[in-house]
Amino acid sequence: MDEDNRTDRDILAKGLKRLGICLGLMFAGPTLLHLALDNSEKPLYIPLLIIAFILCIGAILFLFLGINTILDSIFKKKK
């Protein structure tokens, strides 16, 4: 087997960590969004809504980065 075509385990671990962060954000963002939309008369409605949207966007970002990093660890050839 050629040494150039092996999976880089350090980069793979980095990608899996990013997917783990994504998983946490995937639960936290919609949960906070649901809490904010159920309590629209409370004074913390707007800040909680903004934080929830930021967490949801962060989940999408970390999902993309994690999958991209894992694919790089598998398919990129080392120089």
Secondary structure, DSSP 8 states (H G I E B T S, - for coil): --GGGS--HHHHHHHHHHHHHHHHHHHHHHHHHHHHHHTTTSTTHHHHHHHHHHHHHHHHHHHHHHHHHHHHHHH----
